[in-house]
Amino acid sequence: MTTSQSTRTPSVNPALTVLSSLILPGLGQVLLKKRGRGLMIFLATAVLAFLINWSFVHQNIAKVTLGGMATSWLWLALILFWVWNVLDVSALRADKAFSILPGIVCTAVILYVIAWNVTDVKLGRLIERFNDARSVAANLLNPDMITISVNGQDQICSWGCIQTYVSDKLAGRPTAGTIRPSDNLLDIFGRVKPLPAPKWQVNLGLAAPDSKVNTFVAGSMIETIAMGLMATLFSTILAIPISFFAARNIMSRLPGGMAIYYAARGILNVVRAIDTIVWGLIVIVWVGLGTFAGVVALTIHSVAALGKLFSEEIEHIDPGPVEAVTASGANLAQTIRFAVIPQLVPSFLAYSLLRWDINMRSATVIGFVAGGGIGFFVIETVRMGGYQQYATALWAVAVVIMLVDYISEKWRESILKDQPQKDETKKRPFANTLRTAFYVILGTAVFAYGWNITEISIRSMLNPGKNFGQLILDFISIDLSQQVVQVVFQQMLVTIFQAMLATTLGALIALPFSFLAAKNLTGRSLLSAWIYYLTRGMFNILRSIEALLYVVIFIFWVGIGPFAGMLALAVTSFALIGKLFSESIENIELGPIEAVNATGADRLQTIAYAVIPQIIPPFVSYLLYQWDINVRMATIIGFAGGGGIGLTLTTFFGSLQYHKAGTVVAFIVIVVALMDFASAKLREELI
Amino acid sequence: MLKVENLTKVYPNGTQALKNVSFEVKDGEFLAVIGLSGSGKSTLLRCINRLIEPTSGKIFWNDQDVTAASSADIRNVRRQIGMVFQQFNLVKRSTVFTNVMSGRLGYTNTLSSSLHLFSAEDRQRALSSLEQVGLADKAHVRADSLSGGQQQRVGIARALMQDPKLILADEPVASLDPVLAHSILKYLEQLNKERGITVLCSLHFLDLVHRYATSAIALKDGEIVFQGLPKQIDDAQFKAIYGQEAERVSVV
């Protein structure tokens, strides 16, 4: 072994490598040709040292007093990290592998101690205020959906009441009162009300002028659905032309095209990094509060996201068919029609459907800032302490989102599947023409109705609010004074740590559940099938509600602040990680398990040698992915009282300090883009 | 000695994979099992170490009834029987060394092996197994960074860790480039000749059977249709095993 070491690094004195890592962590590793490892160690040391110092100076984290001098005990962990790095080099020198575990443990101790403190974790509160939480939970489990009228007095009819009513009715006994859908339910889904006749009905002679006709008034959930639909439609239409400017293979053929390509890619990335909710804050200054502001905010973010996906799809088209069609003598338009478009349509449609799902989720919370939709409804009811009303909204959101999720997934599957070619040699049967016509009419009607209730108004876009000019100017000249940057930087770190803690907590709880939700592990008995469906169902329900809607519950439980935000993020992380983990367990290869089994290994050994090595890399990769998502979500969790950078941002917006708000947005863009890039790179390494 | 008596396997979906299969393998033999895909070769091999539970019939390994063995006993039987797979069945993300070490699990206690603690003797054994298949320098790379032929050699090294008396090889060269087939089979032949390990190997190509096997059985639709020496398989036998449409092909 020593011979291979001396042939590998003939020029480096062995003692020198240890010494160099003692002076500068990672240097020894670099000298021993382990560049990546050395660089990681060096960066980790630098970042950890900075964080220890920062957390101590600003928040007195991990304070101990040694001989009259206050310092952070986390330095001890960093020293241990340093020692590990030296041991690592001496092991590398002998061409042995040294465990990376001590290094990871030291890093984790430092990061989690800081995260725990900046996120303001107060476990005591979870217990102290447990009774409060229980009363809210009771309210949440009994949503206000049905009203029962007993002797002229209206009251909420909860599950027990509904059960009694139904059994009374079935047994033919007299019921306690009469029931009807509650006003709250009608507020959410809509009701029929007499309203002044609209002009078109009068013009068509369907109603007398100034008369009242029964009209369906959309509820907040219908508004939300309309916002999601309209935004998806608009963004798909807008993203198609934009995506061509961001496609390298198209732009590189045009003179000056590459400049346009880089500009387009840059703009798409920046716009994408700013969350829909943050766009909402900007858009309300432009077009005013309301559902239309929601549609605009959703559309802006969605155009950028779709633009990127579409352009990547354009870049990846198969040049073979293009070549073949060109060779047959087709002109450019014909080539595009027969060789390019058929390749793009299915994937574009699939991405739009995926985006519809995402837009629907965003639409449920855009009302927190833009007004309109179910998000606005939630703020209003919670402000008045209506937890039973809020609970109905959560159930409505869960049902609608799960439905959308299901439709979108099935539709995408059927688009991307190899469809049976329809017989183009025959004339289209009349029934098909009729069906197409029906879909076109239905689509147009839905579109017109959506346009109507989301109050689309091109005029208000052309006629921006009076502060909008100021906002643009301030965003260009952002405030980079030390004071502001310091505050923003600090809150940004809190946000990142909040996201990290939420990911960890969510993953820890998800881990055992994910095994229960893996079909290949739960056996074939009836009981295990039930466990499987219950766990999967729980993941799906929890996942369908945005973290922003959960914050409200945790604020009531543990108070306003980053801890509440962290817990809300942990719930959604739990659900998503649980789903992803269980799917990766389902995807493990059976061959290695068979092989290890055949050697005479017992069950535990088989798990240790054939199962765990297969699931650890996808697990770590999903954790990084979730952390990335959580950082994005954590930037807005403050809008509902969840602390972090979102709180800073709404404060600046609320007090019209747009130049400071611009600083926050710039920071968010940088951090989100960096996280996105880093997590993608790391995940590539892992898989 | 391995003795199979009236072995029958019916899968839950009703497929009859093996019908009354009986044969004997003497110590030190290199027995080739031939037949079309779906003829029951894989099922037969997996019944011998009970990766698949036979429906009826008996299997005796050195006079021990494998079919009647308890779960503790079967562990003891399995560790004497190495297995090599068509798809190699390595844990792709683990190192070559860890994959080879996993061949020793039948001998080590559960707790220490689960923590990846092995005796110095076992580590040495792993390195020498890798040396035998010419991969000592690859011990610390990930299994999926190796080529197919190298991965199969790791599979053989893993089987060697068990100190096997018998090696079951299920289409060991079917996923490899034909030119690599000989390299893998030569390792098996070497183990068979030099260390007296009995080899039971399912193969596709008849010329490989002629070249390496000392005896052969042929399966068709789960039944034995030929039993004897490889050279006895003439054209008529060939058609009986593979069907009238079949043509002889050879591998380089």
Interface residues (C-beta under 8 A of the other chain):
Chain A: A97 E589 G591 P592 E594 A595 V596 N597 A598 T599 G600 A601 D602 L604 Q605 I607 A608 Y609 A610 P613 Q614 I616 P617
Chain B: N49 L51 I74 R75 N76 V77 R78 R79 I81 G82 M83 F85 Q87 F88 N89 L90 V91 K92 R93 S94 T98 S102 G103 R104 L105 G106 Y107 T108 T110 S113 S114 H116 H140 G155 R158 A159 M161 Q162 L168
